[in-house]
Amino acid sequence: MKNLILTTALMALAAPVFAAGKHDGGHGDEMAVGMPGDAAQVDRTVELSMVETDDGEMLFEPRDLTFEKGETVRFVVTNTGDLEHELVLDTSEEITEHKALMEEFPEMEHDDPNAVRLEPGETGEIVWTFANDGAFEYACLIPGHYESGMHGPLVVN
């Protein structure tokens, strides 16, 4: 009986680790920042670069992003740096929560339409429709990258 109780307790403790190992599509179709867009309905393309500077700063170029409510944007994201980076679009609150989760589980896999993770030299795309106006954020949530400057404001008018 003691072994059964001990086994059950250990399984309960281990379950959150297994559940948090992959973050796939947990946001549904529409989020506060918008929803996945239709590639055939793109209003404009925005090219973003991910880079590290010689003094250790990590940046997105351009730094500030502004869009119109209802606009569908194709983000063409290129990692021109030497490290793996990601781009995540969301509210500041969700970015903060996701960042904390990434600190706990840095190898977490993603399968979210509002994010792309790239190795050095890779290019990826996000097609996104900004359905709501407001102040949002974009960021790289790999541990240490946000603190090194890899985030910026995203405004939808």
Contacts in CASP RR format, 6 or more apart in sequence:
PFRMAT RR
TARGET T0000
AUTHOR 0000-0000-0000
METHOD contacts of the structure
MODEL  1
MKNLILTTALMALAAPVFAAGKHDGGHGDEMAVGMPGDAAQVDRTVELSM
VETDDGEMLFEPRDLTFEKGETVRFVVTNTGDLEHELVLDTSEEITEHKA
LMEEFPEMEHDDPNAVRLEPGETGEIVWTFANDGAFEYACLIPGHYESGM
HGPLVVN
17 105 0 8 1.000
20 101 0 8 1.000
20 104 0 8 1.000
20 105 0 8 1.000
20 108 0 8 1.000
21 105 0 8 1.000
21 107 0 8 1.000
21 108 0 8 1.000
21 109 0 8 1.000
22 108 0 8 1.000
22 109 0 8 1.000
22 111 0 8 1.000
23 98 0 8 1.000
23 101 0 8 1.000
23 108 0 8 1.000
23 109 0 8 1.000
23 110 0 8 1.000
23 111 0 8 1.000
23 112 0 8 1.000
24 109 0 8 1.000
24 110 0 8 1.000
24 111 0 8 1.000
24 112 0 8 1.000
25 111 0 8 1.000
25 112 0 8 1.000
25 113 0 8 1.000
26 112 0 8 1.000
27 112 0 8 1.000
27 113 0 8 1.000
27 114 0 8 1.000
29 35 0 8 1.000
29 36 0 8 1.000
30 131 0 8 1.000
31 90 0 8 1.000
31 91 0 8 1.000
31 94 0 8 1.000
31 114 0 8 1.000
32 90 0 8 1.000
32 91 0 8 1.000
32 94 0 8 1.000
32 132 0 8 1.000
32 136 0 8 1.000
33 89 0 8 1.000
33 90 0 8 1.000
33 91 0 8 1.000
33 114 0 8 1.000
33 128 0 8 1.000
33 130 0 8 1.000
33 132 0 8 1.000
33 136 0 8 1.000
33 154 0 8 1.000
33 156 0 8 1.000
34 128 0 8 1.000
34 129 0 8 1.000
34 130 0 8 1.000
34 131 0 8 1.000
34 132 0 8 1.000
35 113 0 8 1.000
35 128 0 8 1.000
35 129 0 8 1.000
35 131 0 8 1.000
36 113 0 8 1.000
36 114 0 8 1.000
36 127 0 8 1.000
36 128 0 8 1.000
36 129 0 8 1.000
37 72 0 8 1.000
37 127 0 8 1.000
37 128 0 8 1.000
37 129 0 8 1.000
38 72 0 8 1.000
38 127 0 8 1.000
38 129 0 8 1.000
39 74 0 8 1.000
39 127 0 8 1.000
41 72 0 8 1.000
41 129 0 8 1.000
42 72 0 8 1.000
42 73 0 8 1.000
42 74 0 8 1.000
42 127 0 8 1.000
43 71 0 8 1.000
43 72 0 8 1.000
43 73 0 8 1.000
44 71 0 8 1.000
44 73 0 8 1.000
44 74 0 8 1.000
45 73 0 8 1.000
45 74 0 8 1.000
45 75 0 8 1.000
45 76 0 8 1.000
46 65 0 8 1.000
46 73 0 8 1.000
46 74 0 8 1.000
46 75 0 8 1.000
46 76 0 8 1.000
47 75 0 8 1.000
47 76 0 8 1.000
47 77 0 8 1.000
47 78 0 8 1.000
48 60 0 8 1.000
48 61 0 8 1.000
48 62 0 8 1.000
48 75 0 8 1.000
48 76 0 8 1.000
48 77 0 8 1.000
48 78 0 8 1.000
48 87 0 8 1.000
49 60 0 8 1.000
49 61 0 8 1.000
49 77 0 8 1.000
49 78 0 8 1.000
49 79 0 8 1.000
49 80 0 8 1.000
50 58 0 8 1.000
50 59 0 8 1.000
50 60 0 8 1.000
50 77 0 8 1.000
50 78 0 8 1.000
50 79 0 8 1.000
50 80 0 8 1.000
50 81 0 8 1.000
50 85 0 8 1.000
50 87 0 8 1.000
50 118 0 8 1.000
50 140 0 8 1.000
50 150 0 8 1.000
51 58 0 8 1.000
51 59 0 8 1.000
51 61 0 8 1.000
51 80 0 8 1.000
51 81 0 8 1.000
52 58 0 8 1.000
52 59 0 8 1.000
52 81 0 8 1.000
52 82 0 8 1.000
52 83 0 8 1.000
52 148 0 8 1.000
53 59 0 8 1.000
56 148 0 8 1.000
57 148 0 8 1.000
57 149 0 8 1.000
58 83 0 8 1.000
58 85 0 8 1.000
58 140 0 8 1.000
58 145 0 8 1.000
58 148 0 8 1.000
58 149 0 8 1.000
58 150 0 8 1.000
59 149 0 8 1.000
59 150 0 8 1.000
60 87 0 8 1.000
60 138 0 8 1.000
60 140 0 8 1.000
60 150 0 8 1.000
60 151 0 8 1.000
60 152 0 8 1.000
63 152 0 8 1.000
64 152 0 8 1.000
64 153 0 8 1.000
64 155 0 8 1.000
65 138 0 8 1.000
65 152 0 8 1.000
65 153 0 8 1.000
65 154 0 8 1.000
65 155 0 8 1.000
66 154 0 8 1.000
66 155 0 8 1.000
66 156 0 8 1.000
66 157 0 8 1.000
67 73 0 8 1.000
67 130 0 8 1.000
67 154 0 8 1.000
67 155 0 8 1.000
67 156 0 8 1.000
67 157 0 8 1.000
68 130 0 8 1.000
68 156 0 8 1.000
68 157 0 8 1.000
69 130 0 8 1.000
69 131 0 8 1.000
69 132 0 8 1.000
69 133 0 8 1.000
69 156 0 8 1.000
69 157 0 8 1.000
70 129 0 8 1.000
70 130 0 8 1.000
70 131 0 8 1.000
71 129 0 8 1.000
71 130 0 8 1.000
71 156 0 8 1.000
72 127 0 8 1.000
72 128 0 8 1.000
72 129 0 8 1.000
72 130 0 8 1.000
73 127 0 8 1.000
73 128 0 8 1.000
73 129 0 8 1.000
73 130 0 8 1.000
74 125 0 8 1.000
74 126 0 8 1.000
74 127 0 8 1.000
75 87 0 8 1.000
75 116 0 8 1.000
75 125 0 8 1.000
75 126 0 8 1.000
75 127 0 8 1.000
75 128 0 8 1.000
76 123 0 8 1.000
76 124 0 8 1.000
76 125 0 8 1.000
77 87 0 8 1.000
77 116 0 8 1.000
77 118 0 8 1.000
77 123 0 8 1.000
77 124 0 8 1.000
77 125 0 8 1.000
77 126 0 8 1.000
78 118 0 8 1.000
78 121 0 8 1.000
78 122 0 8 1.000
78 123 0 8 1.000
78 124 0 8 1.000
79 85 0 8 1.000
79 118 0 8 1.000
79 119 0 8 1.000
79 120 0 8 1.000
79 121 0 8 1.000
79 122 0 8 1.000
79 123 0 8 1.000
80 120 0 8 1.000
80 121 0 8 1.000
81 120 0 8 1.000
81 121 0 8 1.000
82 120 0 8 1.000
83 120 0 8 1.000
83 142 0 8 1.000
83 145 0 8 1.000
84 117 0 8 1.000
84 118 0 8 1.000
84 119 0 8 1.000
84 120 0 8 1.000
84 142 0 8 1.000
85 117 0 8 1.000
85 118 0 8 1.000
85 140 0 8 1.000
85 142 0 8 1.000
85 145 0 8 1.000
85 150 0 8 1.000
86 110 0 8 1.000
86 115 0 8 1.000
86 116 0 8 1.000
86 117 0 8 1.000
86 118 0 8 1.000
86 140 0 8 1.000
86 141 0 8 1.000
86 142 0 8 1.000
87 115 0 8 1.000
87 116 0 8 1.000
87 126 0 8 1.000
87 138 0 8 1.000
87 139 0 8 1.000
87 140 0 8 1.000
88 95 0 8 1.000
88 98 0 8 1.000
88 112 0 8 1.000
88 114 0 8 1.000
88 115 0 8 1.000
88 138 0 8 1.000
88 139 0 8 1.000
88 140 0 8 1.000
88 141 0 8 1.000
89 114 0 8 1.000
89 115 0 8 1.000
89 126 0 8 1.000
89 128 0 8 1.000
89 136 0 8 1.000
89 137 0 8 1.000
89 138 0 8 1.000
89 154 0 8 1.000
90 98 0 8 1.000
90 114 0 8 1.000
90 136 0 8 1.000
90 137 0 8 1.000
90 138 0 8 1.000
91 136 0 8 1.000
91 137 0 8 1.000
92 135 0 8 1.000
92 136 0 8 1.000
92 137 0 8 1.000
95 137 0 8 1.000
95 139 0 8 1.000
95 141 0 8 1.000
95 151 0 8 1.000
98 141 0 8 1.000
99 139 0 8 1.000
99 141 0 8 1.000
99 146 0 8 1.000
101 108 0 8 1.000
102 108 0 8 1.000
102 141 0 8 1.000
102 142 0 8 1.000
102 143 0 8 1.000
103 143 0 8 1.000
106 142 0 8 1.000
106 143 0 8 1.000
110 117 0 8 1.000
113 126 0 8 1.000
113 128 0 8 1.000
114 126 0 8 1.000
114 128 0 8 1.000
115 126 0 8 1.000
116 124 0 8 1.000
116 125 0 8 1.000
116 126 0 8 1.000
118 124 0 8 1.000
130 156 0 8 1.000
132 156 0 8 1.000
133 156 0 8 1.000
133 157 0 8 1.000
134 155 0 8 1.000
134 156 0 8 1.000
134 157 0 8 1.000
135 153 0 8 1.000
135 154 0 8 1.000
135 155 0 8 1.000
136 153 0 8 1.000
136 154 0 8 1.000
136 155 0 8 1.000
136 156 0 8 1.000
137 151 0 8 1.000
137 152 0 8 1.000
137 153 0 8 1.000
137 154 0 8 1.000
138 151 0 8 1.000
138 152 0 8 1.000
138 154 0 8 1.000
139 145 0 8 1.000
139 146 0 8 1.000
139 150 0 8 1.000
139 151 0 8 1.000
139 152 0 8 1.000
140 146 0 8 1.000
140 150 0 8 1.000
140 151 0 8 1.000
END
